[in-house]
Amino acid sequence: MYFKFSLLSFITGLIMIFVIQLATFYRNLQIKTGRMDGDTTYTLLSSSLIVIPIILFVLALIFFQLHIKDKQKH
């Protein structure tokens, strides 16, 4: 059960990183075409959206460690 939660959390975090990258690419494209004002030096780590995938990756690690401890007991 812990392994399932770990895998689900990890995959969800990867999908969210991909969506954030797409949003950043779209934002930079809008700035370069002149439809939006802003700075194109926006990076993934400077985004406030990166907090959620980091939390999901930490949860994936915790669930995986719990899975290993559960397997060692049996």
All heavy atoms as a GROMACS GRO file, in nm:
protein
  609
    1MET      N    1   0.082  -0.118   0.000
    1MET     CA    2   0.000   0.000   0.000
    1MET      C    3   0.087   0.126   0.000
    1MET      O    4   0.056   0.220  -0.070
    1MET     CB    5  -0.091  -0.002   0.122
    1MET     CG    6  -0.183   0.114   0.126
    1MET     SD    7  -0.320   0.077   0.231
    1MET     CE    8  -0.364   0.237   0.283
    2TYR      N    9   0.194   0.124   0.080
    2TYR     CA   10   0.283   0.240   0.082
    2TYR      C   11   0.351   0.258  -0.053
    2TYR      O   12   0.375   0.372  -0.097
    2TYR     CB   13   0.389   0.226   0.192
    2TYR     CG   14   0.334   0.239   0.331
    2TYR    CD1   15   0.351   0.139   0.425
    2TYR    CD2   16   0.267   0.353   0.370
    2TYR    CE1   17   0.303   0.151   0.553
    2TYR    CE2   18   0.218   0.367   0.499
    2TYR     CZ   19   0.235   0.265   0.589
    2TYR     OH   20   0.186   0.278   0.715
    3PHE      N   21   0.381   0.147  -0.118
    3PHE     CA   22   0.447   0.157  -0.249
    3PHE      C   23   0.355   0.222  -0.350
    3PHE      O   24   0.399   0.302  -0.432
    3PHE     CB   25   0.491   0.018  -0.296
    3PHE     CG   26   0.570   0.022  -0.424
    3PHE    CD1   27   0.700   0.067  -0.423
    3PHE    CD2   28   0.512  -0.016  -0.544
    3PHE    CE1   29   0.773   0.073  -0.540
    3PHE    CE2   30   0.584  -0.010  -0.661
    3PHE     CZ   31   0.716   0.034  -0.659
    4LYS      N   32   0.226   0.190  -0.345
    4LYS     CA   33   0.130   0.249  -0.436
    4LYS      C   34   0.120   0.400  -0.414
    4LYS      O   35   0.121   0.478  -0.509
    4LYS     CB   36  -0.008   0.184  -0.417
    4LYS     CG   37  -0.113   0.235  -0.512
    4LYS     CD   38  -0.243   0.156  -0.499
    4LYS     CE   39  -0.315   0.199  -0.376
    4LYS     NZ   40  -0.451   0.145  -0.366
    5PHE      N   41   0.115   0.442  -0.286
    5PHE     CA   42   0.110   0.584  -0.255
    5PHE      C   43   0.238   0.654  -0.299
    5PHE      O   44   0.235   0.767  -0.348
    5PHE     CB   45   0.087   0.607  -0.107
    5PHE     CG   46  -0.053   0.576  -0.062
    5PHE    CD1   47  -0.074   0.523   0.064
    5PHE    CD2   48  -0.161   0.599  -0.144
    5PHE    CE1   49  -0.202   0.493   0.107
    5PHE    CE2   50  -0.289   0.571  -0.102
    5PHE     CZ   51  -0.310   0.518   0.024
    6SER      N   52   0.351   0.588  -0.280
    6SER     CA   53   0.479   0.644  -0.320
    6SER      C   54   0.485   0.665  -0.470
    6SER      O   55   0.524   0.772  -0.518
    6SER     CB   56   0.592   0.553  -0.275
    6SER     OG   57   0.715   0.598  -0.324
    7LEU      N   58   0.446   0.564  -0.545
    7LEU     CA   59   0.447   0.573  -0.690
    7LEU      C   60   0.349   0.678  -0.740
    7LEU      O   61   0.381   0.757  -0.831
    7LEU     CB   62   0.416   0.435  -0.751
    7LEU     CG   63   0.440   0.419  -0.898
    7LEU    CD1   64   0.587   0.441  -0.931
    7LEU    CD2   65   0.396   0.281  -0.943
    8LEU      N   66   0.231   0.682  -0.683
    8LEU     CA   67   0.130   0.780  -0.722
    8LEU      C   68   0.177   0.923  -0.695
    8LEU      O   69   0.162   1.013  -0.778
    8LEU     CB   70  -0.001   0.752  -0.650
    8LEU     CG   71  -0.119   0.838  -0.687
    8LEU    CD1   72  -0.160   0.812  -0.831
    8LEU    CD2   73  -0.235   0.811  -0.593
    9SER      N   74   0.237   0.945  -0.579
    9SER     CA   75   0.288   1.077  -0.544
    9SER      C   76   0.402   1.119  -0.636
    9SER      O   77   0.408   1.234  -0.680
    9SER     CB   78   0.334   1.078  -0.399
    9SER     OG   79   0.385   1.201  -0.362
   10PHE      N   80   0.491   1.026  -0.668
   10PHE     CA   81   0.604   1.057  -0.756
   10PHE      C   82   0.556   1.091  -0.897
   10PHE      O   83   0.601   1.190  -0.956
   10PHE     CB   84   0.701   0.939  -0.759
   10PHE     CG   85   0.825   0.964  -0.838
   10PHE    CD1   86   0.924   1.047  -0.788
   10PHE    CD2   87   0.843   0.908  -0.963
   10PHE    CE1   88   1.040   1.072  -0.860
   10PHE    CE2   89   0.956   0.933  -1.036
   10PHE     CZ   90   1.055   1.015  -0.985
   11ILE      N   91   0.465   1.012  -0.951
   11ILE     CA   92   0.414   1.037  -1.086
   11ILE      C   93   0.337   1.168  -1.092
   11ILE      O   94   0.351   1.245  -1.188
   11ILE     CB   95   0.329   0.918  -1.134
   11ILE    CG1   96   0.420   0.798  -1.160
   11ILE    CG2   97   0.251   0.953  -1.260
   11ILE    CD1   98   0.348   0.670  -1.190
   12THR      N   99   0.258   1.197  -0.989
   12THR     CA  100   0.185   1.324  -0.984
   12THR      C  101   0.282   1.442  -0.980
   12THR      O  102   0.260   1.544  -1.046
   12THR     CB  103   0.091   1.326  -0.863
   12THR    OG1  104   0.007   1.212  -0.867
   12THR    CG2  105   0.006   1.452  -0.863
   13GLY      N  106   0.389   1.429  -0.903
   13GLY     CA  107   0.490   1.535  -0.898
   13GLY      C  108   0.556   1.556  -1.033
   13GLY      O  109   0.579   1.670  -1.074
   14LEU      N  110   0.588   1.448  -1.104
   14LEU     CA  111   0.648   1.461  -1.237
   14LEU      C  112   0.553   1.528  -1.335
   14LEU      O  113   0.595   1.612  -1.416
   14LEU     CB  114   0.690   1.324  -1.290
   14LEU     CG  115   0.812   1.260  -1.228
   14LEU    CD1  116   0.836   1.122  -1.289
   14LEU    CD2  117   0.934   1.347  -1.248
   15ILE      N  118   0.426   1.492  -1.330
   15ILE     CA  119   0.327   1.554  -1.418
   15ILE      C  120   0.315   1.703  -1.388
   15ILE      O  121   0.307   1.785  -1.480
   15ILE     CB  122   0.191   1.482  -1.406
   15ILE    CG1  123   0.201   1.343  -1.468
   15ILE    CG2  124   0.080   1.561  -1.473
   15ILE    CD1  125   0.080   1.255  -1.443
   16MET      N  126   0.316   1.737  -1.260
   16MET     CA  127   0.306   1.879  -1.224
   16MET      C  128   0.429   1.958  -1.268
   16MET      O  129   0.416   2.073  -1.312
   16MET     CB  130   0.283   1.892  -1.074
   16MET     CG  131   0.146   1.845  -1.033
   16MET     SD  132   0.112   1.873  -0.861
   16MET     CE  133   0.079   2.047  -0.863
   17ILE      N  134   0.547   1.898  -1.260
   17ILE     CA  135   0.668   1.965  -1.310
   17ILE      C  136   0.653   1.990  -1.460
   17ILE      O  137   0.688   2.098  -1.510
   17ILE     CB  138   0.794   1.878  -1.282
   17ILE    CG1  139   0.821   1.871  -1.134
   17ILE    CG2  140   0.914   1.929  -1.359
   17ILE    CD1  141   0.912   1.976  -1.079
   18PHE      N  142   0.603   1.891  -1.534
   18PHE     CA  143   0.583   1.905  -1.678
   18PHE      C  144   0.483   2.017  -1.708
   18PHE      O  145   0.507   2.099  -1.798
   18PHE     CB  146   0.533   1.773  -1.737
   18PHE     CG  147   0.507   1.778  -1.884
   18PHE    CD1  148   0.611   1.786  -1.974
   18PHE    CD2  149   0.376   1.774  -1.932
   18PHE    CE1  150   0.587   1.791  -2.110
   18PHE    CE2  151   0.351   1.779  -2.068
   18PHE     CZ  152   0.457   1.787  -2.157
   19VAL      N  153   0.374   2.025  -1.633
   19VAL     CA  154   0.274   2.130  -1.655
   19VAL      C  155   0.332   2.267  -1.623
   19VAL      O  156   0.307   2.365  -1.695
   19VAL     CB  157   0.147   2.101  -1.571
   19VAL    CG1  158   0.053   2.220  -1.570
   19VAL    CG2  159   0.077   1.977  -1.623
   20ILE      N  160   0.413   2.277  -1.519
   20ILE     CA  161   0.477   2.405  -1.485
   20ILE      C  162   0.572   2.446  -1.596
   20ILE      O  163   0.579   2.564  -1.634
   20ILE     CB  164   0.548   2.396  -1.348
   20ILE    CG1  165   0.446   2.381  -1.236
   20ILE    CG2  166   0.636   2.518  -1.324
   20ILE    CD1  167   0.506   2.348  -1.103
   21GLN      N  168   0.647   2.350  -1.652
   21GLN     CA  169   0.737   2.381  -1.764
   21GLN      C  170   0.659   2.430  -1.884
   21GLN      O  171   0.701   2.524  -1.953
   21GLN     CB  172   0.819   2.257  -1.801
   21GLN     CG  173   0.928   2.225  -1.705
   21GLN     CD  174   1.046   2.322  -1.715
   21GLN    OE1  175   1.049   2.413  -1.794
   21GLN    NE2  176   1.142   2.299  -1.631
   22LEU      N  177   0.544   2.368  -1.913
   22LEU     CA  178   0.460   2.413  -2.025
   22LEU      C  179   0.408   2.554  -2.002
   22LEU      O  180   0.405   2.636  -2.094
   22LEU     CB  181   0.344   2.317  -2.047
   22LEU     CG  182   0.373   2.186  -2.114
   22LEU    CD1  183   0.248   2.101  -2.121
   22LEU    CD2  184   0.428   2.208  -2.253
   23ALA      N  185   0.364   2.582  -1.878
   23ALA     CA  186   0.314   2.715  -1.847
   23ALA      C  187   0.425   2.820  -1.860
   23ALA      O  188   0.401   2.930  -1.911
   23ALA     CB  189   0.255   2.717  -1.706
   24THR      N  190   0.545   2.785  -1.818
   24THR     CA  191   0.658   2.878  -1.831
   24THR      C  192   0.692   2.901  -1.977
   24THR      O  193   0.716   3.016  -2.019
   24THR     CB  194   0.781   2.821  -1.757
   24THR    OG1  195   0.748   2.800  -1.621
   24THR    CG2  196   0.899   2.917  -1.766
   25PHE      N  197   0.690   2.796  -2.059
   25PHE     CA  198   0.717   2.812  -2.203
   25PHE      C  199   0.610   2.900  -2.268
   25PHE      O  200   0.642   2.989  -2.348
   25PHE     CB  201   0.720   2.674  -2.270
   25PHE     CG  202   0.739   2.682  -2.419
   25PHE    CD1  203   0.862   2.710  -2.474
   25PHE    CD2  204   0.631   2.662  -2.503
   25PHE    CE1  205   0.879   2.718  -2.610
   25PHE    CE2  206   0.645   2.670  -2.640
   25PHE     CZ  207   0.770   2.697  -2.694
   26TYR      N  208   0.484   2.877  -2.234
   26TYR     CA  209   0.374   2.956  -2.290
   26TYR      C  210   0.386   3.102  -2.246
   26TYR      O  211   0.364   3.194  -2.327
   26TYR     CB  212   0.240   2.898  -2.247
   26TYR     CG  213   0.122   2.970  -2.304
   26TYR    CD1  214   0.089   2.959  -2.438
   26TYR    CD2  215   0.043   3.052  -2.223
   26TYR    CE1  216  -0.018   3.026  -2.490
   26TYR    CE2  217  -0.064   3.120  -2.274
   26TYR     CZ  218  -0.096   3.107  -2.408
   26TYR     OH  219  -0.203   3.175  -2.460
   27ARG      N  220   0.422   3.125  -2.121
   27ARG     CA  221   0.439   3.262  -2.071
   27ARG      C  222   0.551   3.333  -2.146
   27ARG      O  223   0.535   3.448  -2.188
   27ARG     CB  224   0.469   3.258  -1.922
   27ARG     CG  225   0.490   3.393  -1.860
   27ARG     CD  226   0.523   3.378  -1.712
   27ARG     NE  227   0.548   3.504  -1.652
   27ARG     CZ  228   0.667   3.566  -1.651
   27ARG    NH1  229   0.770   3.509  -1.708
   27ARG    NH2  230   0.681   3.682  -1.593
   28ASN      N  231   0.665   3.265  -2.163
   28ASN     CA  232   0.777   3.326  -2.236
   28ASN      C  233   0.739   3.353  -2.381
   28ASN      O  234   0.780   3.453  -2.439
   28ASN     CB  235   0.899   3.237  -2.230
   28ASN     CG  236   0.965   3.240  -2.095
   28ASN    OD1  237   0.945   3.332  -2.017
   28ASN    ND2  238   1.042   3.137  -2.064
   29LEU      N  239   0.662   3.265  -2.442
   29LEU     CA  240   0.617   3.284  -2.580
   29LEU      C  241   0.526   3.406  -2.590
   29LEU      O  242   0.538   3.485  -2.684
   29LEU     CB  243   0.544   3.159  -2.628
   29LEU     CG  244   0.504   3.154  -2.774
   29LEU    CD1  245   0.629   3.154  -2.861
   29LEU    CD2  246   0.420   3.031  -2.801
   30GLN      N  247   0.438   3.423  -2.492
   30GLN     CA  248   0.349   3.540  -2.493
   30GLN      C  249   0.428   3.669  -2.472
   30GLN      O  250   0.394   3.772  -2.532
   30GLN     CB  251   0.243   3.525  -2.382
   30GLN     CG  252   0.145   3.415  -2.406
   30GLN     CD  253   0.058   3.442  -2.527
   30GLN    OE1  254   0.015   3.555  -2.549
   30GLN    NE2  255   0.034   3.341  -2.605
   31ILE      N  256   0.531   3.666  -2.391
   31ILE     CA  257   0.613   3.785  -2.369
   31ILE      C  258   0.692   3.820  -2.495
   31ILE      O  259   0.699   3.936  -2.536
   31ILE     CB  260   0.707   3.765  -2.248
   31ILE    CG1  261   0.627   3.762  -2.118
   31ILE    CG2  262   0.814   3.873  -2.242
   31ILE    CD1  263   0.706   3.722  -1.996
   32LYS      N  264   0.750   3.718  -2.560
   32LYS     CA  265   0.830   3.743  -2.680
   32LYS      C  266   0.747   3.793  -2.797
   32LYS      O  267   0.796   3.870  -2.880
   32LYS     CB  268   0.906   3.616  -2.720
   32LYS     CG  269   1.018   3.584  -2.626
   32LYS     CD  270   1.089   3.456  -2.666
   32LYS     CE  271   1.196   3.421  -2.564
   32LYS     NZ  272   1.260   3.292  -2.594
   33THR      N  273   0.622   3.751  -2.807
   33THR     CA  274   0.537   3.797  -2.918
   33THR      C  275   0.474   3.932  -2.888
   33THR      O  276   0.413   3.991  -2.977
   33THR     CB  277   0.426   3.695  -2.948
   33THR    OG1  278   0.347   3.674  -2.832
   33THR    CG2  279   0.484   3.566  -2.999
   34GLY      N  280   0.488   3.984  -2.768
   34GLY     CA  281   0.438   4.116  -2.735
   34GLY      C  282   0.296   4.118  -2.684
   34GLY      O  283   0.238   4.225  -2.666
   35ARG      N  284   0.236   4.005  -2.660
   35ARG     CA  285   0.099   4.002  -2.610
   35ARG      C  286   0.093   4.022  -2.459
   35ARG      O  287  -0.014   4.046  -2.404
   35ARG     CB  288   0.033   3.869  -2.644
   35ARG     CG  289   0.013   3.852  -2.790
   35ARG     CD  290  -0.060   3.725  -2.816
   35ARG     NE  291  -0.069   3.703  -2.960
   35ARG     CZ  292  -0.150   3.617  -3.014
   35ARG    NH1  293  -0.227   3.542  -2.940
   35ARG    NH2  294  -0.152   3.603  -3.144
   36MET      N  295   0.207   4.010  -2.395
   36MET     CA  296   0.212   4.019  -2.249
   36MET      C  297   0.340   4.090  -2.209
   36MET      O  298   0.442   4.076  -2.275
   36MET     CB  299   0.208   3.877  -2.192
   36MET     CG  300   0.190   3.864  -2.047
   36MET     SD  301   0.168   3.688  -2.010
   36MET     CE  302   0.247   3.681  -1.854
   37ASP      N  303   0.334   4.169  -2.103
   37ASP     CA  304   0.453   4.236  -2.052
   37ASP      C  305   0.515   4.150  -1.943
   37ASP      O  306   0.447   4.082  -1.868
   37ASP     CB  307   0.418   4.372  -1.994
   37ASP     CG  308   0.374   4.471  -2.101
   37ASP    OD1  309   0.419   4.456  -2.216
   37ASP    OD2  310   0.294   4.561  -2.070
   38GLY      N  311   0.648   4.154  -1.935
   38GLY     CA  312   0.715   4.079  -1.830
   38GLY      C  313   0.859   4.052  -1.866
   38GLY      O  314   0.912   4.099  -1.966
   39ASP      N  315   0.922   3.972  -1.783
   39ASP     CA  316   1.063   3.937  -1.798
   39ASP      C  317   1.074   3.789  -1.834
   39ASP      O  318   1.007   3.705  -1.777
   39ASP     CB  319   1.136   3.964  -1.666
   39ASP     CG  320   1.286   3.953  -1.679
   39ASP    OD1  321   1.336   3.956  -1.794
   39ASP    OD2  322   1.352   3.941  -1.576
   40THR      N  323   1.160   3.758  -1.929
   40THR     CA  324   1.174   3.619  -1.975
   40THR      C  325   1.280   3.542  -1.897
   40THR      O  326   1.307   3.427  -1.930
   40THR     CB  327   1.208   3.613  -2.124
   40THR    OG1  328   1.330   3.684  -2.147
   40THR    CG2  329   1.098   3.670  -2.209
   41THR      N  330   1.338   3.599  -1.793
   41THR     CA  331   1.438   3.528  -1.715
   41THR      C  332   1.374   3.448  -1.603
   41THR      O  333   1.439   3.413  -1.505
   41THR     CB  334   1.540   3.627  -1.655
   41THR    OG1  335   1.470   3.719  -1.571
   41THR    CG2  336   1.617   3.698  -1.763
   42TYR      N  337   1.250   3.416  -1.617
   42TYR     CA  338   1.172   3.338  -1.520
   42TYR      C  339   1.216   3.193  -1.528
   42TYR      O  340   1.213   3.132  -1.633
   42TYR     CB  341   1.026   3.353  -1.558
   42TYR     CG  342   0.926   3.299  -1.460
   42TYR    CD1  343   0.900   3.367  -1.342
   42TYR    CD2  344   0.856   3.184  -1.487
   42TYR    CE1  345   0.806   3.320  -1.255
   42TYR    CE2  346   0.762   3.136  -1.399
   42TYR     CZ  347   0.737   3.205  -1.284
   42TYR     OH  348   0.644   3.158  -1.196
   43THR      N  349   1.259   3.136  -1.416
   43THR     CA  350   1.304   2.996  -1.415
   43THR      C  351   1.209   2.910  -1.331
   43THR      O  352   1.125   2.962  -1.258
   43THR     CB  353   1.446   2.984  -1.358
   43THR    OG1  354   1.445   3.026  -1.222
   43THR    CG2  355   1.545   3.065  -1.439
   44LEU      N  356   1.228   2.780  -1.340
   44LEU     CA  357   1.142   2.688  -1.267
   44LEU      C  358   1.157   2.703  -1.117
   44LEU      O  359   1.059   2.701  -1.043
   44LEU     CB  360   1.175   2.544  -1.309
   44LEU     CG  361   1.092   2.434  -1.245
   44LEU    CD1  362   0.948   2.445  -1.286
   44LEU    CD2  363   1.147   2.299  -1.283
   45LEU      N  364   1.278   2.720  -1.069
   45LEU     CA  365   1.299   2.732  -0.925
   45LEU      C  366   1.256   2.866  -0.868
   45LEU      O  367   1.235   2.879  -0.748
   45LEU     CB  368   1.446   2.705  -0.891
   45LEU     CG  369   1.490   2.561  -0.914
   45LEU    CD1  370   1.638   2.547  -0.886
   45LEU    CD2  371   1.412   2.465  -0.828
   46SER      N  372   1.242   2.968  -0.953
   46SER     CA  373   1.194   3.097  -0.904
   46SER      C  374   1.042   3.103  -0.899
   46SER      O  375   0.985   3.198  -0.849
   46SER     CB  376   1.248   3.211  -0.991
   46SER     OG  377   1.192   3.204  -1.121
   47SER      N  378   0.977   3.000  -0.949
   47SER     CA  379   0.832   2.993  -0.948
   47SER      C  380   0.781   2.952  -0.811
   47SER      O  381   0.839   2.868  -0.743
   47SER     CB  382   0.785   2.892  -1.053
   47SER     OG  383   0.648   2.865  -1.038
   48SER      N  384   0.669   3.009  -0.772
   48SER     CA  385   0.608   2.966  -0.646
   48SER      C  386   0.529   2.837  -0.664
   48SER      O  387   0.488   2.774  -0.567
   48SER     CB  388   0.516   3.076  -0.592
   48SER     OG  389   0.412   3.100  -0.684
   49LEU      N  390   0.509   2.794  -0.788
   49LEU     CA  391   0.437   2.671  -0.816
   49LEU      C  392   0.519   2.546  -0.787
   49LEU      O  393   0.464   2.436  -0.776
   49LEU     CB  394   0.393   2.668  -0.963
   49LEU     CG  395   0.298   2.777  -1.010
   49LEU    CD1  396   0.279   2.768  -1.160
   49LEU    CD2  397   0.165   2.763  -0.938
   50ILE      N  398   0.649   2.559  -0.775
   50ILE     CA  399   0.737   2.444  -0.758
   50ILE      C  400   0.725   2.382  -0.618
   50ILE      O  401   0.766   2.268  -0.597
   50ILE     CB  402   0.884   2.484  -0.789
   50ILE    CG1  403   0.971   2.360  -0.812
   50ILE    CG2  404   0.941   2.567  -0.680
   50ILE    CD1  405   0.937   2.282  -0.930
   51VAL      N  406   0.662   2.452  -0.525
   51VAL     CA  407   0.650   2.403  -0.388
   51VAL      C  408   0.567   2.274  -0.384
   51VAL      O  409   0.602   2.180  -0.313
   51VAL     CB  410   0.587   2.512  -0.298
   51VAL    CG1  411   0.557   2.458  -0.160
   51VAL    CG2  412   0.677   2.632  -0.292
   52ILE      N  413   0.460   2.267  -0.460
   52ILE     CA  414   0.372   2.151  -0.456
   52ILE      C  415   0.442   2.024  -0.507
   52ILE      O  416   0.435   1.920  -0.440
   52ILE     CB  417   0.242   2.180  -0.533
   52ILE    CG1  418   0.167   2.294  -0.465
   52ILE    CG2  419   0.154   2.056  -0.542
   52ILE    CD1  420   0.053   2.350  -0.543
   53PRO      N  421   0.512   2.026  -0.623
   53PRO     CA  422   0.584   1.904  -0.662
   53PRO      C  423   0.694   1.863  -0.564
   53PRO      O  424   0.717   1.744  -0.544
   53PRO     CB  425   0.643   1.939  -0.799
   53PRO     CG  426   0.558   2.045  -0.852
   53PRO     CD  427   0.512   2.122  -0.732
   54ILE      N  428   0.759   1.959  -0.500
   54ILE     CA  429   0.862   1.926  -0.402
   54ILE      C  430   0.798   1.853  -0.284
   54ILE      O  431   0.852   1.753  -0.235
   54ILE     CB  432   0.938   2.053  -0.356
   54ILE    CG1  433   1.028   2.102  -0.470
   54ILE    CG2  434   1.020   2.026  -0.231
   54ILE    CD1  435   1.096   2.233  -0.442
   55ILE      N  436   0.683   1.900  -0.239
   55ILE     CA  437   0.612   1.832  -0.130
   55ILE      C  438   0.572   1.692  -0.173
   55ILE      O  439   0.585   1.596  -0.095
   55ILE     CB  440   0.488   1.915  -0.088
   55ILE    CG1  441   0.532   2.043  -0.019
   55ILE    CG2  442   0.396   1.834   0.004
   55ILE    CD1  443   0.421   2.141   0.009
   56LEU      N  444   0.527   1.675  -0.297
   56LEU     CA  445   0.490   1.542  -0.345
   56LEU      C  446   0.610   1.449  -0.353
   56LEU      O  447   0.599   1.329  -0.322
   56LEU     CB  448   0.420   1.553  -0.480
   56LEU     CG  449   0.279   1.610  -0.476
   56LEU    CD1  450   0.227   1.634  -0.618
   56LEU    CD2  451   0.186   1.517  -0.402
   57PHE      N  452   0.726   1.500  -0.394
   57PHE     CA  453   0.846   1.417  -0.400
   57PHE      C  454   0.891   1.375  -0.259
   57PHE      O  455   0.934   1.262  -0.239
   57PHE     CB  456   0.959   1.488  -0.472
   57PHE     CG  457   0.938   1.501  -0.620
   57PHE    CD1  458   0.976   1.615  -0.687
   57PHE    CD2  459   0.880   1.400  -0.694
   57PHE    CE1  460   0.957   1.628  -0.823
   57PHE    CE2  461   0.860   1.410  -0.829
   57PHE     CZ  462   0.898   1.525  -0.894
   58VAL      N  463   0.878   1.466  -0.163
   58VAL     CA  464   0.913   1.432  -0.024
   58VAL      C  465   0.817   1.325   0.029
   58VAL      O  466   0.860   1.229   0.095
   58VAL     CB  467   0.912   1.558   0.065
   58VAL    CG1  468   0.920   1.523   0.212
   58VAL    CG2  469   1.027   1.650   0.026
   59LEU      N  470   0.689   1.340  -0.002
   59LEU     CA  471   0.592   1.238   0.039
   59LEU      C  472   0.622   1.104  -0.025
   59LEU      O  473   0.608   0.998   0.038
   59LEU     CB  474   0.451   1.282   0.004
   59LEU     CG  475   0.386   1.383   0.097
   59LEU    CD1  476   0.250   1.427   0.042
   59LEU    CD2  477   0.370   1.326   0.236
   60ALA      N  478   0.664   1.106  -0.152
   60ALA     CA  479   0.700   0.981  -0.219
   60ALA      C  480   0.816   0.913  -0.149
   60ALA      O  481   0.815   0.791  -0.130
   60ALA     CB  482   0.735   1.009  -0.366
   61LEU      N  483   0.916   0.991  -0.107
   61LEU     CA  484   1.029   0.933  -0.034
   61LEU      C  485   0.986   0.876   0.101
   61LEU      O  486   1.031   0.768   0.141
   61LEU     CB  487   1.138   1.039  -0.013
   61LEU     CG  488   1.221   1.074  -0.135
   61LEU    CD1  489   1.314   1.190  -0.104
   61LEU    CD2  490   1.302   0.953  -0.179
   62ILE      N  491   0.900   0.947   0.171
   62ILE     CA  492   0.853   0.900   0.301
   62ILE      C  493   0.775   0.770   0.286
   62ILE      O  494   0.796   0.674   0.360
   62ILE     CB  495   0.768   1.008   0.371
   62ILE    CG1  496   0.858   1.125   0.413
   62ILE    CG2  497   0.694   0.951   0.492
   62ILE    CD1  498   0.783   1.246   0.462
   63PHE      N  499   0.683   0.766   0.188
   63PHE     CA  500   0.605   0.644   0.167
   63PHE      C  501   0.694   0.528   0.124
   63PHE      O  502   0.670   0.413   0.162
   63PHE     CB  503   0.496   0.667   0.063
   63PHE     CG  504   0.376   0.741   0.117
   63PHE    CD1  505   0.322   0.847   0.047
   63PHE    CD2  506   0.318   0.705   0.237
   63PHE    CE1  507   0.212   0.915   0.094
   63PHE    CE2  508   0.208   0.772   0.286
   63PHE     CZ  509   0.154   0.878   0.215
   64PHE      N  510   0.797   0.556   0.045
   64PHE     CA  511   0.887   0.449   0.004
   64PHE      C  512   0.966   0.395   0.122
   64PHE      O  513   0.988   0.274   0.134
   64PHE     CB  514   0.981   0.497  -0.108
   64PHE     CG  515   1.058   0.386  -0.172
   64PHE    CD1  516   0.994   0.294  -0.253
   64PHE    CD2  517   1.194   0.373  -0.150
   64PHE    CE1  518   1.064   0.191  -0.311
   64PHE    CE2  519   1.265   0.270  -0.208
   64PHE     CZ  520   1.200   0.178  -0.290
   65GLN      N  521   1.010   0.484   0.210
   65GLN     CA  522   1.080   0.438   0.330
   65GLN      C  523   0.989   0.356   0.420
   65GLN      O  524   1.031   0.256   0.478
   65GLN     CB  525   1.136   0.558   0.408
   65GLN     CG  526   1.255   0.621   0.341
   65GLN     CD  527   1.305   0.742   0.418
   65GLN    OE1  528   1.240   0.790   0.509
   65GLN    NE2  529   1.421   0.791   0.378
   66LEU      N  530   0.863   0.396   0.431
   66LEU     CA  531   0.768   0.318   0.509
   66LEU      C  532   0.743   0.182   0.445
   66LEU      O  533   0.727   0.082   0.515
   66LEU     CB  534   0.636   0.394   0.523
   66LEU     CG  535   0.638   0.515   0.616
   66LEU    CD1  536   0.507   0.591   0.606
   66LEU    CD2  537   0.667   0.474   0.758
   67HIS      N  538   0.743   0.177   0.313
   67HIS     CA  539   0.728   0.050   0.242
   67HIS      C  540   0.846  -0.043   0.272
   67HIS      O  541   0.826  -0.162   0.298
   67HIS     CB  542   0.717   0.076   0.091
   67HIS     CG  543   0.724  -0.047   0.007
   67HIS    ND1  544   0.621  -0.138   0.001
   67HIS    CD2  545   0.821  -0.095  -0.073
   67HIS    CE1  546   0.654  -0.237  -0.079
   67HIS    NE2  547   0.776  -0.212  -0.126
   68ILE      N  548   0.965   0.012   0.271
   68ILE     CA  549   1.086  -0.070   0.299
   68ILE      C  550   1.081  -0.121   0.443
   68ILE      O  551   1.110  -0.238   0.469
   68ILE     CB  552   1.212   0.012   0.271
   68ILE    CG1  553   1.229   0.034   0.120
   68ILE    CG2  554   1.336  -0.059   0.327
   68ILE    CD1  555   1.341   0.127   0.084
   69LYS      N  556   1.044  -0.034   0.540
   69LYS     CA  557   1.037  -0.078   0.679
   69LYS      C  558   0.931  -0.185   0.698
   69LYS      O  559   0.946  -0.278   0.775
   69LYS     CB  560   1.008   0.041   0.770
   69LYS     CG  561   1.127   0.129   0.792
   69LYS     CD  562   1.097   0.238   0.891
   69LYS     CE  563   1.220   0.324   0.908
   69LYS     NZ  564   1.196   0.431   1.006
   70ASP      N  565   0.818  -0.172   0.626
   70ASP     CA  566   0.711  -0.270   0.635
   70ASP      C  567   0.756  -0.404   0.578
   70ASP      O  568   0.722  -0.510   0.632
   70ASP     CB  569   0.588  -0.218   0.562
   70ASP     CG  570   0.465  -0.302   0.587
   70ASP    OD1  571   0.447  -0.346   0.702
   70ASP    OD2  572   0.389  -0.324   0.492
   71LYS      N  573   0.834  -0.402   0.471
   71LYS     CA  574   0.885  -0.526   0.412
   71LYS      C  575   0.988  -0.595   0.501
   71LYS      O  576   0.999  -0.717   0.503
   71LYS     CB  577   0.948  -0.500   0.273
   71LYS     CG  578   0.850  -0.471   0.165
   71LYS     CD  579   0.774  -0.596   0.131
   71LYS     CE  580   0.679  -0.566   0.016
   71LYS     NZ  581   0.602  -0.682  -0.020
   72GLN      N  582   1.066  -0.516   0.575
   72GLN     CA  583   1.168  -0.573   0.662
   72GLN      C  584   1.105  -0.642   0.784
   72GLN      O  585   1.163  -0.734   0.840
   72GLN     CB  586   1.265  -0.464   0.709
   72GLN     CG  587   1.358  -0.418   0.601
   72GLN     CD  588   1.448  -0.304   0.649
   72GLN    OE1  589   1.429  -0.251   0.757
   72GLN    NE2  590   1.543  -0.267   0.566
   73LYS      N  591   0.988  -0.598   0.825
   73LYS     CA  592   0.922  -0.660   0.939
   73LYS      C  593   0.871  -0.799   0.906
   73LYS      O  594   0.862  -0.884   0.992
   73LYS     CB  595   0.805  -0.573   0.986
   73LYS     CG  596   0.847  -0.449   1.059
   73LYS     CD  597   0.728  -0.371   1.105
   73LYS     CE  598   0.771  -0.242   1.174
   73LYS     NZ  599   0.655  -0.162   1.215
   74HIS      N  600   0.834  -0.820   0.781
   74HIS     CA  601   0.777  -0.950   0.743
   74HIS      C  602   0.884  -1.043   0.700
   74HIS      O  603   0.961  -1.080   0.658
   74HIS     CB  604   0.673  -0.933   0.633
   74HIS     CG  605   0.552  -0.860   0.682
   74HIS    ND1  606   0.531  -0.727   0.653
   74HIS    CD2  607   0.449  -0.900   0.758
   74HIS    CE1  608   0.418  -0.690   0.708
   74HIS    NE2  609   0.366  -0.792   0.773
   0.00000   0.00000   0.00000
